[in-house]
Amino acid sequence: MSLRTGGSESKTRMTASGASPKRLLAVDLARVIAILFMVQGHTLDVLLDPTYRHGFLFDKWLYLRGLTAPTFFMLSGFSFFIATAKHWESHLALSFPMLKRLRRFLFFVLLGYAMHVPVRTVHEVKWLDAAGWQSWFQVDVLQCIGLTLASLQLLVFLTKTPQRFAWTAATIGTLIVLLTPITWTLASSSRIPAWLGAYFTGYTGSWFPVFPWAGYVMFGAVLASVYRHYSTNPQGFSLWKLAGVGGVLVMVGTGLQRLPVIIYRHVEYWRDSPNLFLTRVGLVCLILSSLIYLTRRIHIPEKPVQALAQQSLTIYFVHICILYGSLWNPGLRQKIGATLTPLPTFGWIWALLLGMTILGLTWNWFKKAEPRRSYLVQAAIVIAAAYSLS
């Protein structure tokens, strides 16, 4: 599988502005599965009593849970490229569609910070201690994805063609992954500002710093460019080739981890290891190839899957507020906490899964049926949230 995305430049531009790649149902399905698995994982984390968090099944579940974020990040990059390729020419100059997308990505970043505001009013900011500022500056899913997608948008503008975009994204993604153990060490021990260091290391409290998590988004976009090459014949996007690449990456990642060779002075396998990155990318490729096989043999309703996939970040934001609480509300962590046995915990899981599914489908329908009113609703929510800080 190569990064080749077209023939001559003229052919590339014609394809970009003409026949665009079709949406791959398996990608939307994988994204929906990832976000719903994330919902149940967070619910279990918030409500299940620690005495039940042990045993073979729980350990295997914990490992699978570790794949949800890489899957979500990679498919965010994949979806970005597919959506961009449909109107490639409109992103090659400063235009309203381009600025609109950049505004949307910037909103993700601001929303991510808003979720972690450690004060109730702006007047309390002056009383924040170092721990409070560190909590506020932590980089979570929304900041990392928003910043990375904005970077990819600018990369489209600079590289001009899908082929150059793919190679550049692959190069940047590789550098991000290889530099991760170094940036984690340097950023945590240097005197760079806390808000900036949070993007380079997880030692300051960030769950999803740019290093290495932006690499997943970058490689998701690269994978989409490969799919785009076969867009005129989706069957050519061989699931067996994809599975083969995934299998090779898993073997390379696990094999390198077992070699008695030390490349980095400081590295933690489960946090900043490039070997773990390779293994997880390979597993995501295997999952995606399995879902491609499934969707080719079983009829799966495309519209609801696509609708939920498009609202995955909305579902993420709302379920985090419900479970962990926010500036605007106490969550189940504050009201109930990790006190429940498995049965009532599973009840909450199913209630949240159902609620988030209804939310995603309803909001997607409302945005398409009443675009102006949906915009007003979003604006009203932002204004109300800002007013609550006054």
C-alpha positions as CSV (number, residue, x, y, z in Angstrom):
1,M,0.0,0.0,0.0
2,S,1.6,3.3,-1.0
3,L,0.9,7.0,-0.6
4,R,0.3,7.3,-4.3
5,T,-2.9,9.4,-4.8
6,G,-3.0,10.1,-8.5
7,G,-1.1,10.4,-11.7
8,S,-0.2,13.8,-13.2
9,E,-1.0,17.0,-11.4
10,S,-3.8,17.8,-13.9
11,K,-5.3,14.5,-13.3
12,T,-5.0,15.0,-9.6
13,R,-6.8,18.3,-9.7
14,M,-9.5,17.0,-12.0
15,T,-10.2,14.2,-9.6
16,A,-10.2,16.4,-6.6
17,S,-12.7,18.8,-8.1
18,G,-14.7,16.3,-10.1
19,A,-15.5,12.8,-9.0
20,S,-15.0,12.7,-5.3
21,P,-14.5,9.6,-3.1
22,K,-17.6,8.0,-1.7
23,R,-18.0,7.8,2.0
24,L,-16.8,4.4,3.4
25,L,-19.6,3.1,5.6
26,A,-17.1,1.1,7.6
27,V,-15.3,4.3,8.7
28,D,-18.6,5.9,9.9
29,L,-19.5,2.6,11.7
30,A,-16.1,2.4,13.3
31,R,-16.4,6.0,14.5
32,V,-19.8,5.3,16.0
33,I,-18.6,2.2,17.7
34,A,-15.6,4.1,19.1
35,I,-17.6,6.9,20.6
36,L,-20.2,4.6,22.1
37,F,-17.5,2.4,23.5
38,M,-16.0,5.6,25.0
39,V,-19.3,6.4,26.6
40,Q,-19.6,3.1,28.3
41,G,-15.9,3.2,29.3
42,H,-16.3,6.5,31.0
43,T,-19.5,5.4,32.7
44,L,-17.8,2.4,34.1
45,D,-14.9,4.6,35.2
46,V,-17.2,7.0,37.0
47,L,-19.7,4.6,38.7
48,L,-18.2,1.1,39.2
49,D,-16.9,0.4,42.7
50,P,-13.1,-0.2,42.6
51,T,-13.6,-3.6,44.3
52,Y,-15.0,-4.9,41.0
53,R,-12.2,-3.6,38.8
54,H,-10.0,-6.8,38.5
55,G,-9.9,-10.1,36.9
56,F,-9.2,-11.5,33.4
57,L,-12.3,-10.0,31.7
58,F,-11.8,-6.5,33.2
59,D,-8.1,-6.5,32.0
60,K,-9.1,-7.5,28.5
61,W,-11.8,-4.8,28.5
62,L,-9.3,-2.3,29.7
63,Y,-7.0,-3.1,26.8
64,L,-9.9,-2.8,24.3
65,R,-10.8,0.5,25.9
66,G,-7.3,1.7,25.1
67,L,-8.1,1.4,21.4
68,T,-11.1,3.7,21.4
69,A,-9.2,7.0,21.5
70,P,-6.7,5.9,18.7
71,T,-9.6,4.7,16.6
72,F,-11.5,8.0,17.2
73,F,-8.5,10.1,16.4
74,M,-7.5,8.2,13.2
75,L,-11.0,8.3,11.8
76,S,-11.3,12.0,12.5
77,G,-8.4,12.5,10.2
78,F,-9.9,10.0,7.7
79,S,-13.2,11.9,7.7
80,F,-11.4,15.2,7.3
81,F,-9.6,14.2,4.2
82,I,-12.7,12.6,2.6
83,A,-14.8,15.7,3.2
84,T,-12.0,18.0,2.0
85,A,-11.4,16.0,-1.2
86,K,-15.0,16.6,-2.3
87,H,-14.3,20.3,-2.7
88,W,-10.5,20.4,-2.9
89,E,-10.2,23.5,-5.0
90,S,-12.1,25.6,-2.6
91,H,-9.5,25.0,0.1
92,L,-6.5,26.2,-2.0
93,A,-7.2,29.9,-1.4
94,L,-8.5,31.9,1.5
95,S,-12.2,31.4,1.0
96,F,-15.3,31.4,3.1
97,P,-15.6,27.6,3.4
98,M,-11.9,27.4,4.5
99,L,-12.3,30.2,7.1
100,K,-15.6,28.6,8.3
101,R,-13.9,25.3,8.9
102,L,-11.0,27.0,10.7
103,R,-13.5,28.8,12.9
104,R,-15.2,25.4,13.7
105,F,-11.8,23.8,14.7
106,L,-10.9,26.8,16.8
107,F,-14.3,26.4,18.6
108,F,-13.3,22.8,19.4
109,V,-10.2,24.1,21.1
110,L,-12.0,26.8,23.1
111,L,-14.8,24.4,24.1
112,G,-12.1,22.0,25.4
113,Y,-10.7,24.7,27.6
114,A,-14.2,25.7,28.7
115,M,-14.9,22.1,29.9
116,H,-12.0,22.4,32.4
117,V,-12.6,25.9,33.7
118,P,-11.8,25.5,37.5
119,V,-13.7,28.6,38.6
120,R,-17.4,29.6,38.8
121,T,-16.9,33.2,37.9
122,V,-14.1,35.3,36.2
123,H,-13.6,37.0,39.6
124,E,-12.2,33.8,41.1
125,V,-9.4,33.5,38.5
126,K,-7.1,35.7,40.6
127,W,-7.3,33.1,43.4
128,L,-6.2,30.2,41.3
129,D,-3.1,28.3,42.5
130,A,-0.6,26.4,40.3
131,A,-2.7,23.2,40.5
132,G,-5.8,25.1,39.3
133,W,-3.9,26.6,36.3
134,Q,-2.5,23.2,35.4
135,S,-5.9,21.6,35.5
136,W,-7.3,24.4,33.3
137,F,-4.4,24.1,30.8
138,Q,-4.6,20.3,30.4
139,V,-5.1,19.2,26.7
140,D,-8.0,16.9,26.1
141,V,-9.7,15.4,23.0
142,L,-11.3,18.6,21.7
143,Q,-8.1,20.7,21.9
144,C,-5.9,18.1,20.3
145,I,-8.4,17.2,17.5
146,G,-9.3,20.9,16.9
147,L,-5.7,22.0,16.6
148,T,-4.6,19.1,14.5
149,L,-7.5,19.4,12.0
150,A,-6.8,23.2,11.8
151,S,-3.2,22.2,11.0
152,L,-4.3,19.8,8.3
153,Q,-6.6,22.5,6.8
154,L,-3.6,24.8,6.5
155,L,-1.5,21.9,5.1
156,V,-4.0,21.5,2.3
157,F,-3.6,25.2,1.6
158,L,0.2,25.0,1.5
159,T,0.7,21.7,-0.4
160,K,-2.0,22.3,-3.0
161,T,-2.3,18.7,-4.2
162,P,-3.6,15.6,-2.5
163,Q,-0.4,13.8,-3.3
164,R,1.9,16.4,-1.7
165,F,-0.6,16.7,1.2
166,A,-0.4,12.9,1.9
167,W,3.4,12.8,1.9
168,T,3.7,15.9,4.0
169,A,1.2,14.6,6.6
170,A,2.9,11.3,6.7
171,T,6.3,13.0,7.3
172,I,4.9,15.3,10.1
173,G,3.0,12.4,11.7
174,T,6.2,10.2,11.7
175,L,8.2,13.1,13.3
176,I,5.5,13.6,16.0
177,V,5.6,9.9,17.0
178,L,9.4,9.6,17.0
179,L,9.8,12.8,19.0
180,T,7.2,12.0,21.6
181,P,9.5,10.5,24.2
182,I,11.8,13.5,23.8
183,T,9.1,16.2,24.0
184,W,7.5,14.5,27.1
185,T,10.8,14.6,28.9
186,L,11.9,18.1,27.8
187,A,8.6,19.8,28.2
188,S,8.0,18.5,31.7
189,S,11.5,19.5,32.9
190,S,11.9,22.9,31.1
191,R,10.6,26.3,32.0
192,I,8.2,26.7,29.0
193,P,4.8,28.1,29.9
194,A,2.4,25.6,31.4
195,W,-0.3,26.2,28.7
196,L,2.2,25.4,26.0
197,G,3.9,22.5,27.7
198,A,0.5,20.8,28.1
199,Y,0.6,20.3,24.3
200,F,3.9,18.5,24.4
201,T,3.7,16.2,27.3
202,G,1.2,14.2,29.4
203,Y,3.3,14.6,32.6
204,T,1.6,18.0,33.3
205,G,-1.9,16.4,33.4
206,S,-2.9,16.4,29.7
207,W,-4.7,13.3,28.6
208,F,-4.2,13.9,24.9
209,P,-1.2,16.1,24.1
210,V,-0.3,16.7,20.5
211,F,2.6,14.4,21.0
212,P,1.7,11.6,20.1
213,W,-2.0,12.0,19.6
214,A,-1.9,14.3,16.6
215,G,0.0,11.5,14.9
216,Y,-3.1,9.3,14.9
217,V,-5.1,12.1,13.1
218,M,-2.3,12.6,10.6
219,F,-2.1,8.9,9.7
220,G,-5.9,8.7,9.5
221,A,-5.7,11.5,6.8
222,V,-2.9,9.6,5.0
223,L,-5.0,6.4,5.1
224,A,-7.9,8.3,3.6
225,S,-5.6,9.5,0.7
226,V,-4.9,5.9,-0.1
227,Y,-8.6,5.2,-0.1
228,R,-9.1,8.2,-2.4
229,H,-6.8,6.7,-4.9
230,Y,-9.3,3.8,-5.2
231,S,-12.4,6.0,-5.0
232,T,-13.5,5.2,-8.6
233,N,-13.5,1.6,-7.6
234,P,-14.1,1.2,-3.8
235,Q,-13.7,-2.6,-4.1
236,G,-10.0,-1.9,-5.0
237,F,-9.6,-0.6,-1.5
238,S,-8.7,-4.2,-0.5
239,L,-9.6,-5.1,3.0
240,W,-7.0,-7.9,2.7
241,K,-4.3,-5.3,1.9
242,L,-5.5,-3.2,4.8
243,A,-5.6,-6.2,7.1
244,G,-2.1,-7.1,5.9
245,V,-0.7,-3.7,6.7
246,G,-2.4,-3.8,10.1
247,G,-0.9,-7.2,10.9
248,V,2.6,-6.0,9.8
249,L,2.4,-2.9,12.0
250,V,1.2,-4.9,15.0
251,M,4.1,-7.4,14.6
252,V,6.7,-4.6,14.1
253,G,5.4,-2.6,17.1
254,T,5.4,-5.7,19.4
255,G,8.6,-7.0,18.0
256,L,10.5,-3.7,18.5
257,Q,9.3,-3.6,22.1
258,R,10.9,-6.9,22.8
259,L,14.3,-6.1,21.3
260,P,17.0,-5.5,23.9
261,V,17.8,-2.1,22.3
262,I,17.4,1.2,24.1
263,I,16.8,4.2,21.8
264,Y,15.3,6.7,24.2
265,R,16.6,7.4,27.7
266,H,13.1,7.8,29.1
267,V,10.1,6.1,27.7
268,E,6.9,4.7,29.2
269,Y,5.3,2.1,27.0
270,W,1.7,2.8,27.8
271,R,2.1,6.6,27.5
272,D,4.7,7.8,25.0
273,S,6.2,4.8,23.2
274,P,6.4,4.8,19.4
275,N,6.1,1.0,19.5
276,L,2.7,1.3,21.2
277,F,1.7,3.8,18.5
278,L,2.6,1.3,15.7
279,T,0.7,-1.5,17.5
280,R,-2.4,0.6,18.0
281,V,-2.4,1.9,14.4
282,G,-2.1,-1.7,13.2
283,L,-5.0,-2.8,15.4
284,V,-7.2,0.1,14.1
285,C,-6.4,-1.0,10.5
286,L,-7.4,-4.6,11.5
287,I,-10.7,-3.3,13.0
288,L,-11.4,-1.2,10.0
289,S,-10.7,-4.1,7.6
290,S,-13.1,-6.3,9.6
291,L,-15.8,-3.7,9.4
292,I,-15.3,-3.3,5.7
293,Y,-15.8,-7.0,5.4
294,L,-18.9,-6.9,7.6
295,T,-20.5,-3.9,5.7
296,R,-20.1,-5.7,2.4
297,R,-22.0,-8.7,3.6
298,I,-24.6,-7.4,6.0
299,H,-27.0,-4.6,5.2
300,I,-26.4,-1.8,7.7
301,P,-28.6,1.4,7.6
302,E,-26.3,4.0,6.2
303,K,-28.1,7.2,7.2
304,P,-28.3,6.7,10.9
305,V,-24.7,5.5,11.1
306,Q,-23.6,8.5,9.1
307,A,-25.7,10.9,11.3
308,L,-24.2,9.5,14.5
309,A,-20.6,9.7,13.1
310,Q,-21.1,13.3,12.2
311,Q,-22.2,14.2,15.7
312,S,-19.5,12.2,17.5
313,L,-17.8,15.3,19.0
314,T,-21.2,16.5,20.2
315,I,-21.9,13.2,21.9
316,Y,-18.4,13.3,23.4
317,F,-18.9,16.8,24.9
318,V,-22.4,16.1,26.3
319,H,-21.6,12.7,27.9
320,I,-18.4,14.1,29.5
321,C,-20.5,16.9,31.1
322,I,-23.1,14.3,32.3
323,L,-20.5,12.0,33.8
324,Y,-17.7,14.1,35.1
325,G,-19.5,17.4,35.5
326,S,-18.5,20.8,34.3
327,L,-18.6,24.5,35.0
328,W,-22.3,24.4,34.4
329,N,-23.4,21.3,36.2
330,P,-22.4,18.6,38.7
331,G,-21.9,15.2,37.1
332,L,-22.6,11.6,38.1
333,R,-19.1,11.5,39.6
334,Q,-20.1,14.2,42.1
335,K,-23.6,12.9,42.7
336,I,-23.0,9.1,42.8
337,G,-19.3,8.4,42.4
338,A,-17.6,5.0,42.1
339,T,-20.0,3.2,44.5
340,L,-22.2,1.0,42.3
341,T,-22.1,-2.7,41.8
342,P,-22.0,-4.1,38.2
343,L,-25.7,-4.4,37.6
344,P,-26.8,-0.8,38.3
345,T,-23.6,0.4,36.5
346,F,-24.7,-1.5,33.4
347,G,-28.1,0.1,33.7
348,W,-26.5,3.6,33.6
349,I,-24.4,2.5,30.7
350,W,-27.4,1.5,28.6
351,A,-29.3,4.6,29.6
352,L,-26.4,6.8,28.5
353,L,-25.9,4.9,25.3
354,L,-29.6,5.2,24.4
355,G,-29.6,8.9,25.4
356,M,-26.5,9.8,23.4
357,T,-27.8,7.9,20.4
358,I,-31.1,9.8,20.5
359,L,-29.2,13.1,21.0
360,G,-26.9,12.4,18.0
361,L,-29.7,11.5,15.6
362,T,-32.0,14.3,16.8
363,W,-29.4,17.0,16.6
364,N,-28.2,15.9,13.2
365,W,-31.7,16.0,11.9
366,F,-32.4,19.4,13.4
367,K,-29.2,20.9,11.9
368,K,-30.1,19.7,8.4
369,A,-33.8,20.6,8.7
370,E,-33.4,23.9,10.5
371,P,-29.9,25.1,9.9
372,R,-30.6,28.7,10.9
373,R,-32.4,27.7,14.1
374,S,-29.7,25.2,15.0
375,Y,-27.1,28.0,14.6
376,L,-29.2,30.2,16.9
377,V,-29.4,27.4,19.5
378,Q,-25.6,26.9,19.4
379,A,-25.1,30.7,19.8
380,A,-27.6,30.9,22.7
381,I,-25.7,28.0,24.5
382,V,-22.4,29.8,24.0
383,I,-23.8,33.1,25.3
384,A,-25.4,31.4,28.3
385,A,-22.2,29.6,29.1
386,A,-20.2,32.8,28.9
387,Y,-22.8,34.7,31.0
388,S,-22.6,32.1,33.7
389,L,-19.0,33.2,34.3
390,S,-19.8,36.8,34.9
